[in-house]
Every structure is written in C-alpha cells, then in structure tokens.
C-alpha cells in the first residue's frame, strides 16, 4: 500500500524541463470556488430567499476595467437554490463589503441605512459651516456645551458610585457586627439549655426509689419500720463517666440478696430432680421386667 503514496517521481537522465510546452489559458478564465453567500438576498426570478452563509459552488472571475486604487475586483456567479437562475455579485473594496449585481436584490439592512444617513448629515453640516461662519461658531458652542454636560453627568455618576461604595462598606460592617451578636446570643442560649438539661438529668437519674418490702428486715427497729411504712426509701446512685456502673444486686439490701439466693437454689434443685431420669441427650430410659413362662 505504501508504494501508491510515493512523493518522489522518477526523472530520466535526459529530462529537459525547457522542452515542455507551456499551457495556454484564456486571458480572463473562470475558476470554480466554494464560498458562502456574503449577505442575505432574494431571487428576482422566483422570489426565493437566500440567507447569509448559504454554501455554493461558484465561478470566480476578475472584473475587467474596474479596480479600487489598484485592488482587483472579483465577480462571483451562483445559482438560485429553487429556480437555478444565475445570480452575480462582486466585491466592494471601498466599503469592505460585497455588492449585488444581477439576478437578486439585497435584503434591507437598517444599520446600513443609519450609517449612510449619518454620513450624509455630517457632509451637509461641514458644507454649511464652510459657507456660513456664524453657523460654524454656533455648532462649536453647542458641541462645547454638550461636552460640559456629559462631563458633569459623568462626575455625578462617579460621586454616586463612591457614595454607594462607602454605604455598602458600612452596611457590611454593621451586618458583620450584627451576625456576631446573634451568634453570641445563640451560644448563650445553647449553653443555658444544656445546663437545664444537665440539671434535669441529675435530678431524675441520681436517685433510685426502693420498695418498702425489699428494705424491711425482721431485725429492724421501730423507727425504721415507721419510715418504711410512710413510704419507700431513696437510694442515691453516684455515677461518673470514668467509673464502672454498679450492678443491680449490689444496690439491694442483704435480706433481699439472701432471698434471691434461696429462690435461685430452690429453682436449681427442682431442675436437677427433673433431669435425674434423663441422660445427656434428654432421653428417659425405662426398664421393663422379663416375663417368665
């Protein structure tokens, strides 16, 4: 495949380029070029609109006898997209634009008319000032007054912007101070709520009520009996984050712990009696007597 893309050609030893005859071309030959429509236009034959940027395969030629300060002017031939009528336009170096020549009319562009009207007004003004010196003086006075008004308006705008900037900076400072005060108030309120919650937790969880039956013992005196009759006793539990929480049995009196121990022993004895006739797999063995004949 690489042999087909050879760039170097073979030239025999007796090759003489001067012997190759020159190719003769017409003086004003046309070239086929690919271009886009430089402006929006309307076909004069069918009325079809051709928008700016439409691509065409056009023919280009040099306009004979026309130039602009030695700059050549080119003419382009295209065909209408609907009726295939021939449309021509050429370059306009004077206005750095293109001009429609035949077969189509350029669409109206208001900004181009505004520029032309302004140019006409300027030329008329210059011509009037040349013929009338008093009019020129009046025009200069009017222009100077307009410039002074523009400078005054600009100075007012600058002063207003500076004042707004100062006010904005002060507002930002006040806003920062207000935000800081609000944050301080929120922190104080948060601390107050945390303290109230801590007090409530200490009030609820620091004391554990004990029943009267568990605290009463047979050997207690009359004063303790009266106290138990009036109501349950309160056992205070002190808890710290770094200490181990005491077990529930350690908070009970000696009589309650003894009673719980005896009940546990009785329960274990009952379970042992039930398992006497069972092996380790839970199967009960029954021995049957032999029958003698």
C-alpha positions as CSV (number, residue, x, y, z in Angstrom):
1,X,0.0,0.0,0.0
2,X,2.9,2.4,0.7
3,X,4.0,2.2,-2.9
4,X,1.0,4.1,-4.1
5,X,1.8,7.1,-1.9
6,X,5.2,7.9,-3.4
7,X,6.0,11.6,-3.4
8,X,9.3,11.4,-5.4
9,X,8.9,10.9,-9.1
10,X,11.4,9.4,-11.4
11,X,13.1,11.7,-13.9
12,X,15.2,10.1,-16.6
13,X,18.8,11.4,-17.2
14,X,17.9,13.1,-20.5
15,X,15.0,15.1,-19.0
16,X,14.9,18.7,-20.0
17,X,12.1,20.9,-18.5
18,X,12.7,23.6,-21.1
19,X,11.3,21.3,-23.8
20,X,7.9,21.1,-22.1
21,X,5.5,23.4,-23.9
22,X,3.6,25.9,-21.9
23,X,-0.1,25.5,-21.4
24,X,-2.2,28.3,-23.0
25,X,-5.2,29.7,-21.0
26,X,-7.7,32.4,-21.9
27,X,-6.9,35.8,-20.6
28,X,-9.9,36.0,-18.2
29,X,-10.6,32.4,-17.2
30,X,-13.1,31.5,-14.6
31,X,-12.3,29.4,-11.5
32,X,-14.7,27.1,-9.6
33,X,-14.5,28.0,-5.9
34,X,-16.5,27.1,-2.8
35,X,-18.0,30.1,-0.9
36,X,-20.8,31.2,1.3
37,X,-23.3,33.9,0.5
38,X,-21.9,37.1,2.0
39,X,-25.3,38.7,2.6
40,X,-29.0,37.7,2.6
41,X,-30.7,38.2,-0.8
42,X,-33.9,37.5,-2.6
43,X,-34.0,36.0,-6.1
44,X,-35.6,38.3,-8.7
45,X,-36.9,35.4,-10.8
46,X,-38.8,33.2,-8.2
47,X,-38.7,35.3,-5.1
48,X,-36.7,32.7,-3.1
49,X,-34.8,34.0,-0.1
50,X,-31.2,33.0,0.3
51,X,-29.9,33.5,3.8
52,X,-26.4,34.7,4.7
53,X,-23.9,31.8,5.0
54,X,-25.5,29.5,2.4
55,X,-22.8,27.5,0.7
56,X,-22.4,27.5,-3.1
57,X,-20.1,26.1,-5.8
58,X,-19.4,29.4,-7.5
59,X,-17.4,30.6,-10.5
60,X,-15.0,33.5,-9.9
61,X,-13.5,35.9,-12.4
62,X,-11.7,39.2,-12.4
63,X,-13.7,42.3,-13.4
64,X,-12.1,43.9,-16.4
65,X,-11.6,47.7,-16.3
66,X,-12.6,48.1,-12.7
67,X,-10.3,48.4,-9.6
68,X,-10.1,50.4,-6.5
69,X,-6.6,52.0,-6.0
70,X,-5.0,49.1,-7.8
71,X,-7.1,46.5,-5.8
72,X,-8.7,44.0,-8.2
73,X,-12.5,43.5,-8.1
74,X,-13.8,39.9,-8.4
75,X,-17.2,38.8,-9.7
76,X,-18.9,35.6,-8.5
77,X,-21.6,33.5,-10.3
78,X,-24.0,31.4,-8.2
79,X,-27.4,29.7,-9.0
80,X,-30.7,30.1,-7.1
81,X,-31.5,27.1,-4.9
82,X,-35.1,27.0,-6.2
83,X,-35.2,28.0,-9.9
84,X,-31.4,27.7,-10.7
85,X,-31.4,31.3,-12.1
86,X,-28.0,32.9,-12.3
87,X,-27.1,35.4,-9.6
88,X,-23.9,37.6,-9.7
89,X,-22.3,39.7,-7.0
90,X,-18.9,41.3,-6.8
91,X,-16.5,42.6,-4.2
92,X,-16.6,46.2,-2.9
93,X,-13.2,47.2,-1.6
94,X,-14.3,50.8,-0.9
95,X,-16.8,49.7,1.8
96,X,-15.1,46.4,2.6
97,X,-18.3,44.6,1.6
98,X,-20.0,42.9,-1.3
99,X,-22.5,44.4,-3.8
100,X,-25.3,42.6,-5.5
101,X,-25.0,43.0,-9.3
102,X,-27.6,40.8,-11.2
103,X,-30.3,38.3,-10.6
104,X,-31.0,39.1,-6.9
105,X,-31.6,42.1,-4.7
106,X,-30.0,42.5,-1.3
107,X,-32.4,42.4,1.7
108,X,-32.9,45.7,3.7
109,X,-30.4,46.2,6.5
110,X,-31.4,49.1,8.8
111,X,-27.9,49.6,10.2
112,X,-26.5,50.2,6.8
113,X,-29.1,52.9,6.2
114,X,-28.3,54.5,9.6
115,X,-24.7,54.7,8.7
116,X,-25.5,56.3,5.3
117,X,-27.8,58.9,6.8
118,X,-25.2,59.8,9.4
119,X,-22.6,60.2,6.8
120,X,-24.9,62.5,4.7
121,X,-25.7,64.6,7.8
122,X,-22.1,65.0,8.5
123,X,-21.2,66.1,5.0
124,X,-24.1,68.5,4.9
125,X,-23.0,70.0,8.2
126,X,-19.5,70.5,7.0
127,X,-20.7,72.1,3.8
128,X,-22.9,74.5,5.8
129,X,-20.1,75.5,8.1
130,X,-17.9,76.3,5.2
131,X,-20.5,78.7,3.7
132,X,-21.7,80.3,7.0
133,X,-19.0,81.2,9.6
134,X,-21.7,82.1,12.2
135,X,-23.2,78.7,11.9
136,X,-19.8,77.1,12.5
137,X,-19.5,79.2,15.7
138,X,-22.9,78.1,16.9
139,X,-22.1,74.5,16.2
140,X,-18.8,74.7,18.1
141,X,-20.7,76.4,21.1
142,X,-23.3,73.7,21.1
143,X,-20.7,71.0,21.0
144,X,-18.7,72.5,23.9
145,X,-21.9,72.8,25.9
146,X,-22.8,69.2,25.2
147,X,-19.3,68.1,26.3
148,X,-19.6,70.0,29.5
149,X,-23.0,68.4,30.2
150,X,-21.5,65.0,29.6
151,X,-18.6,65.7,31.9
152,X,-21.0,66.9,34.7
153,X,-23.1,63.8,34.3
154,X,-20.0,61.6,34.4
155,X,-18.8,63.4,37.6
156,X,-22.2,62.9,39.2
157,X,-22.2,59.2,38.4
158,X,-18.7,58.8,39.9
159,X,-19.7,60.6,43.1
160,X,-22.8,58.5,43.4
161,X,-20.8,55.3,42.9
162,X,-18.3,56.4,45.5
163,X,-21.1,57.2,48.0
164,X,-22.8,53.8,47.3
165,X,-19.5,52.1,47.9
166,X,-19.0,53.8,51.2
167,X,-22.6,53.0,52.3
168,X,-22.1,49.4,51.1
169,X,-18.9,49.0,53.2
170,X,-20.6,50.4,56.3
171,X,-23.6,48.1,55.8
172,X,-21.2,45.2,55.5
173,X,-19.5,46.1,58.8
174,X,-22.8,46.5,60.6
175,X,-24.0,43.2,59.2
176,X,-20.9,41.5,60.4
177,X,-21.3,43.0,63.9
178,X,-25.0,42.0,63.9
179,X,-24.1,38.5,62.9
180,X,-21.5,38.3,65.7
181,X,-24.1,39.5,68.2
182,X,-26.6,36.9,67.0
183,X,-24.0,34.1,67.2
184,X,-23.1,35.2,70.8
185,X,-26.8,35.2,71.8
186,X,-27.3,31.7,70.2
187,X,-24.2,30.4,72.0
188,X,-25.5,31.7,75.3
189,X,-29.0,30.3,74.8
190,X,-27.5,26.9,73.8
191,X,-25.4,26.8,76.9
192,X,-28.4,27.7,79.1
193,X,-30.4,24.9,77.5
194,X,-27.6,22.4,78.1
195,X,-27.3,23.4,81.7
196,X,-31.0,23.0,82.2
197,X,-30.9,19.5,80.6
198,X,-28.0,18.5,82.8
199,X,-29.8,19.6,85.9
200,X,-32.9,17.6,84.9
201,X,-30.8,14.5,84.2
202,X,-29.1,14.8,87.6
203,X,-32.5,15.3,89.3
204,X,-34.1,12.2,87.6
205,X,-31.2,9.7,87.4
206,X,-29.3,10.4,90.6
207,X,-31.9,8.9,92.9
208,X,-33.5,5.4,92.7
209,X,-36.6,4.6,94.7
210,X,-36.5,1.2,96.5
211,X,-39.7,-0.8,97.5
212,X,-40.6,-1.0,101.2
213,X,-40.9,-4.8,101.2
214,X,-37.3,-5.2,100.0
215,X,-35.9,-2.7,102.5
216,X,-37.7,-4.0,105.6
217,X,-36.0,-6.7,107.7
218,X,-37.2,-8.7,110.7
219,X,-34.4,-7.2,112.9
220,X,-35.2,-3.6,112.1
221,X,-36.2,-1.4,114.9
222,X,-39.4,0.6,115.3
223,X,-38.0,3.8,113.8
224,X,-37.0,2.0,110.6
225,X,-40.4,0.3,110.5
226,X,-42.2,3.6,110.8
227,X,-40.1,5.1,108.0
228,X,-40.8,2.1,105.7
229,X,-44.5,2.4,106.5
230,X,-44.5,6.0,105.5
231,X,-43.0,5.3,102.0
232,X,-40.2,3.8,100.0
233,X,-36.6,4.7,100.8
234,X,-34.5,6.6,98.3
235,X,-31.1,5.2,97.4
236,X,-28.7,7.8,95.8
237,X,-26.6,6.4,93.0
238,X,-23.4,8.3,92.1
239,X,-22.3,7.7,88.5
240,X,-19.2,9.0,86.8
241,X,-18.1,8.7,83.2
242,X,-14.8,7.0,84.1
243,X,-16.2,4.6,86.7
244,X,-17.9,1.3,86.2
245,X,-21.7,1.3,86.8
246,X,-22.6,-0.7,89.9
247,X,-24.6,-3.9,89.4
248,X,-28.3,-4.1,90.5
249,X,-27.7,-6.7,93.2
250,X,-25.1,-4.5,94.9
251,X,-27.8,-1.8,95.4
252,X,-30.1,-4.2,97.2
253,X,-30.0,-4.8,101.0
254,X,-28.6,-8.0,102.5
255,X,-32.0,-9.6,103.1
256,X,-33.1,-9.1,99.5
257,X,-29.9,-10.7,98.3
258,X,-30.4,-13.7,100.6
259,X,-33.9,-14.1,99.5
260,X,-32.9,-14.1,95.8
261,X,-30.1,-16.6,96.6
262,X,-32.5,-19.1,98.3
263,X,-35.0,-18.8,95.4
264,X,-32.2,-19.5,92.9
265,X,-31.0,-22.5,94.9
266,X,-34.6,-24.0,95.0
267,X,-35.0,-23.5,91.3
268,X,-31.8,-25.3,90.5
269,X,-32.8,-28.2,92.8
270,X,-36.1,-28.6,91.0
271,X,-34.4,-28.7,87.7
272,X,-31.9,-31.3,88.9
273,X,-34.8,-33.6,90.1
274,X,-36.4,-33.4,86.6
275,X,-33.2,-34.4,84.9
276,X,-32.4,-37.4,87.2
277,X,-34.2,-39.9,84.9
278,X,-32.8,-38.5,81.7
279,X,-29.5,-38.9,80.0
280,X,-27.4,-36.2,78.5
281,X,-29.4,-36.3,75.3
282,X,-32.7,-35.8,77.1
283,X,-34.0,-39.4,76.6
284,X,-35.7,-41.1,79.5
285,X,-34.8,-44.8,80.0
286,X,-37.5,-47.1,81.3
287,X,-36.5,-50.7,82.4
288,X,-39.1,-53.5,81.7
289,X,-39.1,-56.7,83.6
290,X,-38.8,-60.1,81.9
291,X,-41.8,-62.4,81.7
292,X,-41.2,-66.0,82.9
293,X,-43.0,-68.8,81.3
